């Protein structure tokens, strides 16, 4: 399904916003921003994901699907989980997170 969404997949490979969304899913809806060496890139990818989710799911400008919980911790305002299905395990073409 992600292959149909160009923001998440290009040329059969996951994009950085896909990698961030996958990280949120893998960590119970939270993401520790202190783990990224390039803070500016991480902030830009988070902003792009936030804007794209607003468009996809109809969040208003006053709502945010990604909220800052503490200085370095962000959480999503929706339920998300990571599938351990065959497709995800077998496909190693996804980008590394930042």
C-alpha positions in Angstrom: 0.0 0.0 0.0 2.8 2.4 0.8 4.1 2.1 -2.8 0.9 4.1 -3.8 1.9 7.0 -1.6 4.9 8.8 -3.1 5.7 10.6 0.1 6.4 7.2 1.8 7.9 5.3 -1.1 9.9 6.3 -4.2 11.4 3.9 -6.7 10.5 0.9 -4.4 12.4 2.4 -1.4 11.0 3.9 1.7 11.5 7.7 2.2 12.8 9.4 5.3 9.2 10.2 6.4 8.4 6.5 6.1 11.4 5.7 8.2 10.2 8.2 10.9 6.7 6.8 10.8 8.1 3.3 11.1 10.2 4.4 14.1 7.0 5.8 15.8 5.3 2.5 15.2 8.3 0.5 16.5 8.5 2.5 19.7 4.9 2.6 20.9 4.0 5.9 19.2 7.1 7.8 20.6 10.3 9.0 19.0 13.4 10.2 20.8 14.8 13.1 18.8 18.1 13.1 20.7 19.2 9.9 18.8 19.6 11.8 15.5 23.0 13.3 14.7 21.5 15.8 12.3 18.9 17.6 14.3 17.9 20.0 11.5 17.2 17.2 9.1 15.2 15.3 11.8 13.2 18.4 12.5 12.5 18.9 8.8 11.4 15.3 8.3 9.2 15.5 11.3 7.6 18.7 10.0 7.0 17.1 6.6 5.5 14.0 8.1 3.2 16.2 10.3 2.0 18.2 7.3 1.4 15.0 5.2 -0.5 13.3 8.0 -2.7 16.5 8.3 -3.5 16.2 4.6 -4.1 12.4 4.7 -6.3 12.3 7.8 -7.9 15.7 7.9 -6.2 17.3 10.9 -6.8 21.0 11.1 -4.0 23.5 11.4 -4.7 23.9 15.1 -4.4 20.1 15.6 -1.1 18.2 15.3 -0.8 14.5 14.7 2.8 14.7 16.2 3.2 16.4 19.5 6.2 17.3 21.5 6.1 15.5 24.8 9.4 16.6 26.3 12.4 18.4 25.0 13.6 15.5 22.9 10.5 13.2 22.9 7.7 13.3 20.4 4.6 11.2 20.3 1.8 10.6 17.8 -1.8 11.6 18.6 -3.1 8.3 17.1 -2.6 4.6 17.6 0.2 3.1 15.5 1.9 -0.3 15.6 4.6 -2.1 13.6 3.7 -5.2 11.7 6.2 -8.0 12.0 4.7 -9.6 8.8 6.7 -11.2 6.1 6.7 -8.2 3.7 8.5 -5.9 6.2 11.1 -8.5 7.2 11.9 -9.5 3.7 12.2 -6.0 2.3 15.6 -4.5 3.1 15.3 -1.6 0.6 14.0 0.9 3.2 16.1 3.9 4.1 17.9 4.2 7.4 16.5 6.8 9.7 18.5 10.0 9.1 
